């Protein structure tokens, strides 16, 4: 989905992370939607399983957003566990 490349010495994934975190922190509607999806997924994955590197995005909602954009395996896991009703790609 997103190819990581350097822009002035900064990986594009880090820039994306910055902008999405800003949106998460400043847009209540966006934050509510992310929190709902994040909490839904966290409830479905046992705590012991979440220690696996694949589940790093379940550390907190901000990492969840970053992993959705940059980690295809994480995205696939989320889609697999998420009720697709109301899910937008």
N, C-alpha and C positions, 0 to 999 in steps of 0.2 A: 504494500500500500504506500509506504513512504520510504524513499531511498535516503539513507543517511549519507550526507556529504558535508564537507567542511565549507563554512562561509566565514571568511576572515578568522580562521582558526577556531571557530565554534561549530560543533556538530549541529546539523539542522534539527536533529531530534531534541537537542537541548533548547533551541529556539522555540520549537513547537511546544515543548514542556512549559517554557516561560509564559507563552501567550495563553495556553489553555489553563494554566494555574491562575493567571490573572482573571480570566473569565470566570473560573470556578469561584474565586474569592469575591468577585464584584458583581456577579449576576445571580440574584437569588433563584430565578427560575431554572437556570442552567445547573446551579448547585443542587437544587431539589431533585432534578431529574437524575443527575449523576449519583447522588446519594442513594436514591431509590434503587437504581440498578446495582450499584456497589453493594449495598446491604443485602439485596436479594441473592447475589452471587456468594457473598461471604457466608450466608446462612447455609448454603448448599454444599460448601466445601469443608470437610472436617479440618479442625485446627492443625492436626499433625500433617495432613496432606499439604496445607498452605505453606509449610516450611520449604517445600520443593521450589527451586528457582523459577519454574514455570509460573508459579503463583505470586511472584514478587509484586505484581500489580495489585495484589490484595492487601498490601501493607497499609495503604490509606487511599482515600479517594483521588488525591493528586497523582500518586503513582499509577493508580488504576487508569486514569485518563492517558497518561504518557504511554503505558504499555498497550493500550488499545490502538494507538496510532503507530507504534513502532515494532510490535511483536506479533507476528502472524499466528504463532502457536497460542499465544494468550487470547487473541481475538477469537480463534476457533473454539477454545475452551469456554469462553464467555457465551458465545452463540449456542454452544451445545447445552449449557446449563440454564440459559435464559429462556423464559417463555417468550416466544417471538412476537406475541401480541404487543403492539406498540413499539417494537424495536425498529429503529431506523439505522441503515448502514451508512 
